[in-house]
């Protein structure tokens, strides 16, 4: 089978800047500062500034960014943290790794983001924080979040792993809460050549604690003031990201442009139960993923559509097929099927279409035509 439209094509980003990337790698090799080197400091400052935040602390992964970031905010054993069930498992693992108790809530059916009304009902005297996941590249409303946090006197800790430079209501992702976690997994809008993550914060004390926690809990060499870990963003990866960061806004704009074309060409399919996840952020949505819903009213089921698209050479994904509360590794949390109906319904309906900078108009048309053909073929 020939792949006509890949789900993601990283070559389109990397090949045009291959010379700069190779130079960046060679610079680190020649300096030899592979751990906590100059390029890391440079990238931390640059990414924090681009996100409208004072401090950035690079770590080994987005999951560590959540776990260590929560610990740096003094959230841990005995504390409850509210998060959506409709998220990647890393959000949940970050909470449990920090020693806190995850309290899952449902999501909004239209945006797939956390349902803040459901979150309000989950508040207890032990609730210390809420983790809004800026899913697919769209931010949870900062105004609503800040009102929520003020009303309930809890911390906002953003999961912005899919939201590099996303914006809403005058805020950039990572600038709303006490701290925020980012991932630089290769397929992210800003991706490294391996794993990587970062915590952003405006608070100098949290930043200092993060630097200690990621480096064996050392406030200075061989003085370990806390039980830290080894979780540092490699200097090599940081310098690769340094080359990509100036291009990120353009890449995000390209994604948004592709999403608008998808929206326009998908519009007629709403009559047969196929609609995109709603964008309530305008051009502030950076479309890490472009996700559609195949409603129960559609005569074609999600699995059949995905299989037939694959046969047509069009790769798709599902983000995510099993909500966190139903993951077999987390039955100890005590959740049951039916607890979060919106998350469960979405998990059966969503399909992520190809989305990356450089996706062409003809490729988008290819995807839409294939969906229309499949839906047409399935009519009774």
C-alpha positions as CSV (number, residue, x, y, z in Angstrom):
1,X,0.0,0.0,0.0
2,X,1.3,3.5,-0.9
3,X,1.0,6.1,1.7
4,X,-0.6,9.1,0.0
5,X,-1.0,11.3,3.1
6,X,1.1,10.4,6.2
7,X,-0.3,11.2,9.7
8,X,2.8,13.3,10.3
9,X,5.8,14.1,8.2
10,X,8.8,15.4,10.2
11,X,11.1,15.5,7.2
12,X,9.3,18.6,5.9
13,X,10.4,20.5,9.1
14,X,13.9,19.1,9.4
15,X,15.3,18.9,5.9
16,X,15.2,22.7,5.1
17,X,17.2,23.4,8.3
18,X,19.4,20.3,8.2
19,X,22.6,22.5,7.9
20,X,21.7,24.5,11.0
21,X,20.7,21.4,12.9
22,X,24.0,19.7,12.1
23,X,26.0,22.9,13.1
24,X,24.1,23.0,16.4
25,X,24.9,19.4,17.1
26,X,28.6,20.0,16.2
27,X,28.8,23.1,18.4
28,X,27.8,21.0,21.4
29,X,30.2,18.2,20.5
30,X,33.1,20.7,20.1
31,X,32.2,22.4,23.5
32,X,31.6,19.1,25.2
33,X,29.1,20.5,27.6
34,X,26.6,17.7,27.1
35,X,24.8,18.1,30.5
36,X,23.4,21.4,31.7
37,X,25.4,23.2,29.0
38,X,25.1,26.7,27.6
39,X,22.6,25.8,24.8
40,X,20.2,24.5,27.5
41,X,20.3,27.8,29.4
42,X,19.8,29.7,26.1
43,X,16.8,27.6,25.1
44,X,15.3,27.8,28.6
45,X,15.4,31.6,28.5
46,X,14.2,31.7,24.9
47,X,11.2,29.4,25.3
48,X,10.1,31.0,28.5
49,X,10.3,34.5,26.9
50,X,8.3,33.2,23.8
51,X,5.6,31.9,26.2
52,X,5.5,35.1,28.2
53,X,7.0,33.6,31.4
54,X,10.1,34.4,33.4
55,X,11.6,31.0,34.0
56,X,12.1,27.8,32.1
57,X,13.6,24.6,33.5
58,X,14.4,21.8,31.0
59,X,13.8,18.2,32.0
60,X,14.0,14.8,30.4
61,X,10.4,14.4,29.4
62,X,6.9,15.9,29.5
63,X,5.9,13.4,32.1
64,X,8.8,14.4,34.4
65,X,7.8,18.1,33.8
66,X,4.4,17.3,35.3
67,X,5.7,15.2,38.2
68,X,8.6,17.4,39.2
69,X,6.6,20.6,38.5
70,X,3.9,19.5,40.9
71,X,6.5,18.7,43.5
72,X,8.2,22.1,43.0
73,X,4.7,23.6,43.7
74,X,4.7,21.6,47.0
75,X,2.0,19.3,45.8
76,X,2.3,15.7,46.9
77,X,1.3,13.1,49.4
78,X,-2.1,13.9,51.0
79,X,-3.1,16.3,48.2
80,X,-5.8,15.8,45.6
81,X,-5.3,17.0,42.0
82,X,-8.2,17.4,39.6
83,X,-7.5,16.4,36.0
84,X,-9.6,15.3,33.0
85,X,-10.1,11.7,32.1
86,X,-9.8,12.6,28.5
87,X,-6.0,13.1,28.3
88,X,-2.8,11.1,27.6
89,X,-1.8,8.8,30.4
90,X,1.3,10.9,31.1
91,X,-0.9,13.6,32.9
92,X,-2.2,10.9,35.3
93,X,1.2,9.3,35.8
94,X,2.7,12.7,36.5
95,X,0.3,13.2,39.4
96,X,0.8,9.7,40.9
97,X,4.6,10.0,40.5
98,X,4.4,13.3,42.5
99,X,2.7,11.3,45.3
100,X,-0.6,13.1,45.0
101,X,-4.1,11.5,44.5
102,X,-5.5,12.0,41.0
103,X,-9.2,13.0,40.9
104,X,-10.6,12.5,37.4
105,X,-13.5,14.5,35.9
106,X,-15.3,14.5,32.6
107,X,-14.7,16.6,29.5
108,X,-16.8,19.0,27.4
109,X,-18.4,17.2,24.4
110,X,-17.7,20.0,21.9
111,X,-14.1,20.9,22.7
112,X,-12.9,17.7,24.5
113,X,-11.4,20.0,27.2
114,X,-11.9,19.6,30.9
115,X,-15.4,20.3,32.1
116,X,-15.0,22.9,34.8
117,X,-18.5,22.5,36.2
118,X,-17.7,18.8,36.8
119,X,-14.4,19.9,38.3
120,X,-16.2,22.2,40.8
121,X,-18.3,19.2,42.0
122,X,-15.1,17.2,42.6
123,X,-13.6,19.8,45.0
124,X,-12.9,18.5,48.5
125,X,-10.9,19.9,51.5
126,X,-7.9,18.0,50.2
127,X,-8.0,19.5,46.7
128,X,-4.7,21.3,46.1
129,X,-4.6,21.8,42.3
130,X,-6.3,21.5,39.0
131,X,-4.5,20.4,35.8
132,X,-6.2,21.9,32.8
133,X,-4.9,19.9,29.7
134,X,-4.7,22.2,26.7
135,X,-5.6,19.3,24.5
136,X,-4.9,19.1,20.7
137,X,-3.4,22.6,20.8
138,X,-6.4,24.5,22.2
139,X,-6.2,26.2,25.6
140,X,-8.8,25.8,28.4
141,X,-10.2,29.3,29.0
142,X,-7.7,31.3,31.2
143,X,-10.4,33.5,32.6
144,X,-12.6,30.6,33.6
145,X,-9.6,28.8,35.1
146,X,-8.4,31.9,37.1
147,X,-12.0,32.4,38.4
148,X,-12.2,28.7,39.3
149,X,-8.8,28.7,41.1
150,X,-9.7,31.9,43.0
151,X,-13.1,30.6,44.0
152,X,-11.8,27.3,45.3
153,X,-8.3,28.6,46.5
154,X,-6.4,26.0,44.5
155,X,-3.3,26.0,42.3
156,X,-3.5,25.9,38.4
157,X,-0.8,23.6,37.0
158,X,-1.1,23.6,33.2
159,X,-0.4,20.6,31.0
160,X,0.6,22.4,27.9
161,X,2.4,19.4,26.3
162,X,0.4,19.9,23.1
163,X,0.1,23.7,23.2
164,X,3.4,25.4,22.4
165,X,2.6,29.1,21.9
166,X,-1.1,28.5,21.9
167,X,-3.1,31.6,22.9
168,X,-6.5,32.5,24.3
169,X,-8.0,35.6,26.0
170,X,-4.6,37.4,25.9
171,X,-2.7,34.5,27.6
172,X,-0.2,32.2,26.1
173,X,-0.1,28.5,27.2
174,X,2.1,28.2,30.2
175,X,1.5,31.7,31.5
176,X,-1.8,31.1,33.3
177,X,-1.0,28.9,36.3
178,X,1.6,28.7,39.0
179,X,3.6,26.5,36.7
180,X,3.2,24.6,33.5
181,X,4.5,21.4,31.8
182,X,5.6,21.1,28.2
183,X,6.8,18.1,26.1
184,X,9.3,18.2,23.2
185,X,8.5,14.7,22.0
186,X,9.6,14.6,18.3
187,X,6.0,14.9,16.9
188,X,5.1,17.9,19.0
189,X,4.7,21.3,17.3
190,X,8.2,22.0,18.8
191,X,9.9,18.6,18.7
192,X,13.3,17.4,19.7
193,X,15.2,14.4,18.2
194,X,14.2,12.4,21.3
195,X,12.4,12.9,24.6
196,X,12.4,16.2,26.4
197,X,10.3,18.5,28.5
198,X,10.2,21.8,30.3
199,X,8.5,23.5,33.3
200,X,7.6,27.2,33.0
201,X,6.9,29.4,36.0
202,X,6.8,33.0,37.0
203,X,7.9,32.1,40.6
204,X,11.7,32.2,41.3
205,X,11.4,29.8,44.2
206,X,9.6,27.2,42.2
207,X,12.2,27.6,39.4
208,X,15.0,27.1,41.9
209,X,13.3,24.1,43.4
210,X,12.8,22.6,39.9
211,X,16.5,23.1,39.1
212,X,17.4,21.2,42.2
213,X,14.8,18.4,41.8
214,X,15.9,17.6,38.2
215,X,19.5,17.3,39.3
216,X,19.4,14.8,42.2
217,X,17.9,17.4,44.6
218,X,21.2,19.3,44.6
219,X,21.0,23.0,45.5
220,X,24.8,23.0,44.9
221,X,27.2,20.3,43.8
222,X,27.1,17.4,46.3
223,X,24.7,19.1,48.6
224,X,21.3,17.4,48.2
225,X,18.6,19.3,49.9
226,X,15.7,17.2,48.6
227,X,15.1,13.7,47.2
228,X,15.5,14.7,43.5
229,X,16.0,12.6,40.4
230,X,18.1,12.6,37.3
231,X,15.9,14.4,34.7
232,X,17.8,17.0,32.6
233,X,17.1,18.1,29.1
234,X,20.3,17.2,27.1
235,X,22.3,20.1,25.8
236,X,22.2,18.5,22.3
237,X,18.4,18.4,22.3
238,X,18.2,22.0,23.6
239,X,20.4,23.2,20.8
240,X,18.3,21.4,18.2
241,X,15.2,23.1,19.8
242,X,17.1,26.4,19.7
243,X,17.2,26.2,15.9
244,X,13.5,25.3,15.6
245,X,12.0,27.8,18.0
246,X,12.3,30.8,15.7
247,X,10.3,28.8,13.1
248,X,7.5,27.7,15.5
249,X,5.1,30.6,15.0
250,X,5.2,30.0,11.2
251,X,4.7,26.3,11.6
252,X,1.7,26.9,13.9
253,X,0.2,29.3,11.4
254,X,0.6,26.7,8.7
255,X,-1.2,24.2,10.9
256,X,-4.1,26.7,11.5
257,X,-4.4,27.4,7.8
258,X,-4.7,23.6,7.1
259,X,-7.3,23.3,9.9
260,X,-9.4,26.1,8.3
261,X,-9.3,24.2,5.0
262,X,-10.3,21.0,6.7
263,X,-13.2,22.9,8.5
264,X,-14.4,24.3,5.2
265,X,-14.3,21.1,3.2
266,X,-15.7,19.0,6.1
267,X,-18.7,21.3,6.6
268,X,-21.1,19.3,4.2
269,X,-20.4,16.1,6.1
270,X,-22.0,17.5,9.3
271,X,-25.3,16.3,7.8
272,X,-24.1,12.7,8.0
273,X,-22.7,13.0,11.5
274,X,-19.0,13.9,10.9
275,X,-17.9,17.1,12.5
276,X,-14.6,18.6,13.8
277,X,-13.9,19.2,17.5
278,X,-14.9,22.8,18.1
279,X,-12.4,25.5,18.0
280,X,-13.3,28.2,20.5
281,X,-9.9,29.9,20.4
282,X,-9.7,31.3,16.8
283,X,-6.1,31.6,15.5
284,X,-4.8,30.9,19.1
285,X,-5.5,27.2,18.4
286,X,-2.2,25.7,17.2
287,X,-3.6,22.4,16.1
288,X,-1.1,19.9,17.4
289,X,-3.9,17.5,16.3
290,X,-6.9,17.9,14.0
291,X,-9.7,15.8,15.4
292,X,-13.1,14.9,14.0
293,X,-16.0,13.1,15.6
294,X,-17.9,10.3,13.9
295,X,-21.3,10.7,15.7
296,X,-23.6,7.8,16.5
297,X,-25.9,9.1,13.8
298,X,-23.3,8.4,11.1
299,X,-23.9,5.1,9.3
300,X,-20.2,4.5,9.2
301,X,-18.5,3.6,12.4
302,X,-15.1,5.1,13.4
303,X,-13.2,1.8,13.0
304,X,-14.6,1.2,9.5
305,X,-13.8,4.7,8.4
306,X,-10.2,4.5,9.8
307,X,-9.6,1.1,8.1
308,X,-10.9,2.3,4.8
309,X,-8.8,5.5,5.0
310,X,-5.8,3.4,5.7
311,X,-6.5,1.2,2.6
312,X,-6.7,4.5,0.6
313,X,-3.2,5.4,1.8
314,X,-4.3,7.9,4.4
315,X,-2.9,7.5,7.9
316,X,-5.0,8.6,10.9
317,X,-4.7,8.3,14.7
318,X,-7.0,8.1,17.8
319,X,-6.3,10.4,20.7
320,X,-7.3,8.6,22.9
321,X,-9.1,5.3,22.5
322,X,-9.3,4.5,26.3
323,X,-10.0,7.3,28.8
324,X,-7.7,7.4,31.8
325,X,-10.4,6.2,34.3
326,X,-10.7,2.9,32.3
327,X,-7.0,2.1,31.9
328,X,-6.3,-1.4,33.3
329,X,-3.2,-0.2,35.1
330,X,-5.2,2.3,37.2
331,X,-8.1,0.2,38.5
332,X,-6.9,1.0,42.0
333,X,-8.4,4.5,41.5
334,X,-11.8,2.9,41.7
335,X,-13.5,4.3,38.6
336,X,-16.1,2.3,36.6
337,X,-17.5,2.4,33.1
338,X,-20.1,5.1,32.9
339,X,-18.5,7.4,35.4
340,X,-17.5,9.9,32.7
341,X,-19.9,9.5,29.9
342,X,-18.6,12.3,27.7
343,X,-15.0,11.1,27.8
344,X,-16.2,7.5,27.1
345,X,-18.4,8.7,24.2
346,X,-15.6,10.7,22.6
347,X,-13.2,7.9,22.9
348,X,-15.4,5.9,20.6
349,X,-16.0,8.7,18.1
350,X,-12.8,10.7,17.6
351,X,-10.4,10.3,14.8
352,X,-7.3,12.4,14.2
353,X,-6.6,13.4,10.6
354,X,-3.1,14.1,9.1
355,X,-1.8,17.5,10.4
356,X,1.7,18.9,10.2
357,X,3.4,22.0,8.7
358,X,3.7,21.5,4.9
359,X,0.5,19.5,4.5
360,X,-0.6,20.5,1.0
361,X,-4.0,21.6,-0.3
362,X,-4.1,18.6,-2.6
363,X,-3.3,16.3,0.4
364,X,-6.2,17.8,2.4
365,X,-8.5,17.4,-0.6
366,X,-7.3,13.8,-0.9
367,X,-8.3,13.2,2.7
368,X,-11.7,14.8,2.3
369,X,-12.5,13.1,-0.9
370,X,-11.6,9.7,0.6
371,X,-13.9,10.4,3.6
372,X,-16.7,11.5,1.2
373,X,-16.2,8.4,-1.0
374,X,-16.3,6.1,2.1
375,X,-19.4,7.7,3.6
376,X,-21.1,7.7,0.1
377,X,-20.2,4.0,-0.4
378,X,-21.7,3.1,2.9
379,X,-25.1,4.7,2.3
380,X,-28.1,2.4,2.5
